[in-house]
């Protein structure tokens, strides 16, 4: 019986071991079980290794049959590409209707472009014409104002020194005379003027007064040769010219108004009478105008009501006369005084 069990063990591949030893050392039984399972899984592991070692990329297969005869050279890549392009479907000619539609579209687009360019040219031309017309209108308006402003003779106040220097510097002046020579002649005339005796000074004062009176008479004669309405229109035009003159430098003289004694003057306030009286007194001589104006204002505020009454009465008289003249001229203050 023992021989039969040994034969069974040898057939099963189990080593001889007593049951008692296996019971006393359970690790041997576990180890034998692990070795038996490891031996059983070896073929599976080998098959996995074999399968995993196979290539995962494509390999050239058996060449395909080609139409190229034996011994002939295959066409190159460029030749094949050219053949593909040549084998494309050729473009067929459009029908007459399609051609007419395309031509009509091109004609419409071309006409639209021409119309747009013509419209832009017309718009630019219209803008240029409008600008030119506005410039001409402004020039005509300016010329009309200048014509309406009139040109009176100069109302110059001549001085004795001016008359004397005009006589001294009068005479032949060579062209080659420079600024230095003219300045030297003027310096000599000034020195001679300072050395004049009183009788000579009186003579030149008389000449200057006569020339000034003659200028004023010519000015008044010119003013009276125009109607009051013309003088008023001229003064309005002069005011507009002063406002339109943007090229005038700061501090430059404006175009003066034409003086006409026939115009009705508006009444003055009472303070103007007091200021005129203070300037005429001579107390403010050699004092700057700004400082003199401040002093006059302080004096006016310091006056009592009784002292101011005289100037208030003068202002009242002017207002009454102004209302009379205005009513006699139909309520318009810019007319002439009644004769």
C-alpha positions as CSV (number, residue, x, y, z in Angstrom):
1,X,0.0,0.0,0.0
2,X,2.9,2.3,0.7
3,X,4.4,1.5,-2.6
4,X,1.1,2.3,-4.2
5,X,0.9,5.8,-2.5
6,X,4.5,6.6,-3.5
7,X,3.6,5.8,-7.1
8,X,0.6,8.1,-6.9
9,X,2.8,10.9,-5.5
10,X,5.4,10.5,-8.1
11,X,2.7,10.6,-10.8
12,X,1.2,13.7,-9.3
13,X,4.6,15.4,-8.8
14,X,4.2,15.8,-5.1
15,X,7.3,15.3,-3.0
16,X,7.3,12.8,-0.2
17,X,6.5,14.4,3.0
18,X,4.9,13.0,6.1
19,X,1.6,14.4,7.2
20,X,3.0,15.2,10.5
21,X,5.7,17.4,9.1
22,X,3.2,19.3,7.0
23,X,1.0,19.9,10.0
24,X,3.9,21.0,12.1
25,X,5.2,23.4,9.4
26,X,2.2,24.9,7.6
27,X,4.5,27.2,5.6
28,X,5.8,24.3,3.6
29,X,2.3,23.5,2.4
30,X,1.8,27.1,1.3
31,X,5.1,27.1,-0.5
32,X,4.2,23.9,-2.3
33,X,0.9,25.4,-3.3
34,X,2.5,28.6,-4.6
35,X,5.1,26.5,-6.6
36,X,2.4,24.4,-8.1
37,X,0.4,27.5,-9.2
38,X,3.6,29.2,-10.6
39,X,4.4,26.1,-12.6
40,X,0.8,26.0,-13.9
41,X,0.9,29.6,-15.1
42,X,4.3,29.5,-16.9
43,X,2.8,28.6,-20.3
44,X,0.3,31.5,-20.1
45,X,3.1,34.0,-19.2
46,X,5.2,32.8,-22.0
47,X,2.4,33.2,-24.4
48,X,1.8,36.8,-23.1
49,X,5.5,37.6,-23.6
50,X,5.4,36.2,-27.1
51,X,2.2,38.2,-28.0
52,X,3.6,41.4,-26.5
53,X,6.8,41.2,-28.4
54,X,4.9,41.4,-31.8
55,X,5.2,44.6,-33.8
56,X,2.5,47.2,-33.6
57,X,3.3,49.0,-36.9
58,X,2.5,48.1,-40.5
59,X,5.0,46.3,-42.7
60,X,5.1,46.5,-46.4
61,X,3.0,43.8,-47.9
62,X,2.9,42.0,-51.1
63,X,3.2,44.4,-54.1
64,X,0.0,45.1,-56.0
65,X,-0.3,44.3,-59.6
66,X,0.2,47.4,-61.8
67,X,-0.7,48.2,-65.3
68,X,2.9,49.1,-66.1
69,X,4.3,46.6,-68.4
70,X,7.4,44.6,-67.3
71,X,10.6,46.5,-67.8
72,X,8.9,49.9,-68.1
73,X,9.7,52.6,-65.6
74,X,6.9,53.9,-63.3
75,X,6.0,57.6,-63.7
76,X,7.4,60.1,-61.3
77,X,5.3,62.0,-58.7
78,X,5.3,65.2,-60.8
79,X,4.1,63.3,-63.8
80,X,1.3,61.6,-61.8
81,X,0.2,65.0,-60.3
82,X,0.2,66.5,-63.8
83,X,-1.9,63.6,-65.0
84,X,-4.4,64.1,-62.2
85,X,-4.7,67.8,-63.0
86,X,-5.2,66.9,-66.7
87,X,-7.9,64.4,-65.8
88,X,-10.0,67.0,-64.1
89,X,-13.3,67.9,-65.7
90,X,-12.7,70.6,-68.2
91,X,-14.5,73.9,-67.7
92,X,-17.5,74.0,-70.0
93,X,-18.4,77.2,-71.7
94,X,-21.3,79.1,-70.1
95,X,-24.5,79.4,-71.9
96,X,-25.3,82.6,-73.7
97,X,-27.8,83.5,-71.0
98,X,-25.1,83.1,-68.3
99,X,-22.6,85.2,-70.3
100,X,-25.2,87.9,-70.8
101,X,-26.0,87.9,-67.1
102,X,-22.3,88.2,-66.2
103,X,-21.8,91.0,-68.7
104,X,-24.8,92.8,-67.4
105,X,-23.5,92.5,-63.8
106,X,-20.1,93.9,-64.9
107,X,-21.8,96.7,-66.8
108,X,-24.0,97.5,-63.8
109,X,-21.0,97.5,-61.4
110,X,-19.0,99.6,-63.8
111,X,-21.8,102.1,-64.2
112,X,-22.3,102.2,-60.4
113,X,-18.6,103.0,-60.0
114,X,-18.7,105.7,-62.6
115,X,-21.9,107.1,-61.1
116,X,-20.2,107.2,-57.6
117,X,-17.1,108.9,-59.0
118,X,-19.3,111.4,-60.9
119,X,-21.3,112.1,-57.8
120,X,-18.1,112.7,-55.7
121,X,-16.8,115.0,-58.4
122,X,-20.0,116.9,-58.5
123,X,-20.1,117.2,-54.7
124,X,-16.5,118.4,-54.6
125,X,-17.3,120.9,-57.4
126,X,-20.4,122.1,-55.6
127,X,-18.5,122.6,-52.4
128,X,-15.8,124.6,-54.3
129,X,-18.5,126.6,-56.0
130,X,-20.2,127.3,-52.7
131,X,-16.9,128.4,-51.1
132,X,-16.1,130.6,-54.0
133,X,-19.6,132.2,-53.9
134,X,-19.3,132.8,-50.2
135,X,-15.9,134.4,-50.7
136,X,-17.3,136.6,-53.4
137,X,-20.3,137.5,-51.3
138,X,-18.0,138.4,-48.4
139,X,-15.9,140.6,-50.6
140,X,-18.9,142.3,-52.1
141,X,-20.3,142.9,-48.6
142,X,-17.0,144.3,-47.4
143,X,-16.8,146.6,-50.4
144,X,-20.4,147.7,-49.9
145,X,-19.5,148.6,-46.3
146,X,-16.5,150.5,-47.4
147,X,-18.6,152.4,-49.9
148,X,-21.2,153.2,-47.3
149,X,-18.5,154.3,-44.7
150,X,-17.6,157.3,-46.9
151,X,-14.2,159.0,-46.8
152,X,-14.3,162.4,-45.1
153,X,-11.3,164.8,-45.3
154,X,-8.9,164.5,-42.4
155,X,-9.8,166.7,-39.4
156,X,-6.3,167.3,-38.3
157,X,-5.2,169.6,-35.5
158,X,-2.0,171.2,-36.6
159,X,0.7,172.3,-34.1
160,X,3.2,175.1,-34.3
161,X,6.1,172.6,-34.2
162,X,4.6,170.6,-37.0
163,X,4.3,173.7,-39.2
164,X,7.8,174.8,-38.4
165,X,9.4,171.4,-39.0
166,X,7.5,171.0,-42.3
167,X,9.1,174.2,-43.5
168,X,12.6,173.4,-42.2
169,X,12.6,169.9,-43.7
170,X,11.0,171.1,-47.0
171,X,13.4,171.2,-49.9
172,X,15.3,169.0,-52.2
173,X,16.0,165.6,-50.6
174,X,18.6,163.6,-52.6
175,X,17.9,160.0,-53.1
176,X,21.2,159.0,-51.6
177,X,20.3,160.6,-48.3
178,X,20.1,157.9,-45.7
179,X,18.4,157.6,-42.4
180,X,21.4,159.1,-40.6
181,X,21.3,162.3,-42.8
182,X,17.5,162.7,-42.3
183,X,17.9,162.2,-38.5
184,X,20.7,164.8,-38.4
185,X,18.4,167.3,-40.3
186,X,15.6,166.7,-37.8
187,X,17.9,167.1,-34.9
188,X,19.1,170.5,-36.3
189,X,15.5,171.6,-36.8
190,X,14.7,170.8,-33.2
191,X,17.7,172.7,-31.9
192,X,16.6,175.7,-34.0
193,X,13.0,175.4,-32.7
194,X,14.2,175.6,-29.1
195,X,16.2,178.7,-29.9
196,X,13.3,180.6,-31.5
197,X,12.4,184.0,-29.9
198,X,8.8,184.5,-28.6
199,X,7.8,186.6,-31.6
200,X,8.7,183.6,-33.9
201,X,6.8,181.2,-31.7
202,X,3.8,183.4,-31.8
203,X,3.9,183.5,-35.6
204,X,4.1,179.7,-35.9
205,X,1.2,179.3,-33.4
206,X,-0.9,181.6,-35.5
207,X,-0.1,179.6,-38.7
208,X,-1.0,176.3,-36.9
209,X,-4.4,177.8,-35.6
210,X,-5.3,178.9,-39.1
211,X,-4.5,175.6,-40.6
212,X,-6.5,173.8,-38.0
213,X,-9.5,176.1,-38.5
214,X,-9.3,175.5,-42.3
215,X,-9.3,171.7,-41.8
216,X,-12.3,171.8,-39.5
217,X,-14.2,174.0,-41.9
218,X,-13.5,171.6,-44.8
219,X,-14.6,168.7,-42.6
220,X,-17.9,170.4,-41.6
221,X,-18.5,171.4,-45.2
222,X,-18.1,167.8,-46.3
223,X,-20.4,166.4,-43.5
224,X,-23.1,168.9,-44.4
225,X,-22.9,167.9,-48.1
226,X,-24.4,164.5,-47.0
227,X,-27.7,163.9,-45.5
228,X,-28.0,162.8,-41.8
229,X,-29.2,159.4,-42.9
230,X,-26.1,158.9,-45.0
231,X,-23.9,159.9,-42.1
232,X,-25.7,157.5,-39.8
233,X,-25.4,154.7,-42.4
234,X,-21.7,155.5,-42.7
235,X,-21.1,155.3,-39.0
236,X,-22.9,151.9,-38.8
237,X,-20.8,150.7,-41.7
238,X,-17.6,151.9,-39.9
239,X,-18.7,150.0,-36.7
240,X,-19.2,146.8,-38.7
241,X,-15.8,147.2,-40.4
242,X,-14.1,147.6,-37.0
243,X,-15.8,144.3,-35.9
244,X,-14.9,142.4,-39.1
245,X,-11.2,143.5,-39.0
246,X,-9.6,140.5,-37.4
247,X,-6.1,141.4,-38.7
248,X,-5.9,144.6,-36.7
249,X,-3.2,144.4,-34.0
250,X,-4.1,145.0,-30.4
251,X,-4.1,148.7,-29.5
252,X,-4.3,149.8,-33.2
253,X,-6.6,152.7,-34.0
254,X,-10.2,152.0,-35.1
255,X,-12.0,153.7,-37.9
256,X,-13.4,156.8,-36.2
257,X,-17.0,157.7,-36.4
258,X,-18.0,160.7,-38.5
259,X,-18.9,163.7,-36.3
260,X,-22.2,165.4,-37.2
261,X,-23.5,168.2,-35.1
262,X,-27.0,167.6,-36.6
263,X,-27.4,164.3,-34.9
264,X,-29.4,164.1,-31.6
265,X,-27.0,163.2,-28.8
266,X,-28.3,161.0,-25.9
267,X,-28.4,162.7,-22.5
268,X,-25.5,162.4,-20.2
269,X,-25.6,161.3,-16.5
270,X,-25.0,163.7,-13.7
271,X,-21.6,162.2,-12.9
272,X,-20.3,163.1,-16.4
273,X,-20.9,166.8,-15.7
274,X,-19.0,166.6,-12.5
275,X,-16.1,164.7,-14.1
276,X,-15.9,167.2,-16.9
277,X,-15.8,170.1,-14.5
278,X,-13.0,168.5,-12.4
279,X,-10.9,168.0,-15.5
280,X,-11.5,171.5,-16.7
281,X,-10.4,172.9,-13.3
282,X,-6.8,172.0,-13.9
283,X,-6.4,170.3,-10.4
284,X,-5.7,166.9,-12.0
285,X,-3.0,168.1,-14.4
286,X,0.1,165.8,-14.8
287,X,-1.8,163.0,-13.1
288,X,-2.3,159.7,-15.0
289,X,-5.8,159.3,-16.4
290,X,-6.5,156.1,-14.4
291,X,-5.4,157.7,-11.1
292,X,-7.4,160.9,-11.9
293,X,-10.5,158.8,-12.6
294,X,-10.1,157.1,-9.2
295,X,-9.8,160.5,-7.5
296,X,-12.9,161.9,-9.2
297,X,-14.9,158.8,-8.2
298,X,-13.9,159.2,-4.6
299,X,-14.8,162.9,-4.6
300,X,-18.2,162.1,-6.2
301,X,-19.0,159.6,-3.5
302,X,-17.9,162.0,-0.9
303,X,-20.3,164.8,-2.1
304,X,-23.5,165.4,-0.2
305,X,-27.0,165.3,-1.7
306,X,-27.1,169.2,-1.8
307,X,-23.7,169.3,-3.6
308,X,-24.8,166.7,-6.2
309,X,-28.1,168.4,-6.9
310,X,-26.5,170.9,-9.3
311,X,-25.2,168.1,-11.6
312,X,-28.4,166.2,-11.2
313,X,-30.3,169.2,-12.5
314,X,-28.0,169.5,-15.6
315,X,-28.7,165.8,-16.4
316,X,-32.4,166.4,-16.0
317,X,-32.3,169.3,-18.5
318,X,-30.5,167.2,-21.1
319,X,-33.0,164.4,-20.7
320,X,-36.0,166.8,-21.2
321,X,-34.4,168.3,-24.3
322,X,-33.6,164.9,-25.7
323,X,-37.2,163.8,-25.3
324,X,-38.4,166.9,-27.1
325,X,-36.1,166.4,-30.0
326,X,-36.9,162.7,-30.2
327,X,-40.7,163.4,-30.2
328,X,-40.3,166.0,-32.9
329,X,-38.5,163.5,-35.1
330,X,-41.1,160.8,-34.8
331,X,-39.7,159.0,-31.8
332,X,-36.3,158.2,-33.5
333,X,-33.2,159.2,-31.6
334,X,-30.8,159.0,-34.5
335,X,-32.3,161.8,-36.5
336,X,-31.1,165.4,-36.7
337,X,-32.1,168.2,-34.5
338,X,-35.1,170.3,-35.6
339,X,-34.1,173.5,-37.3
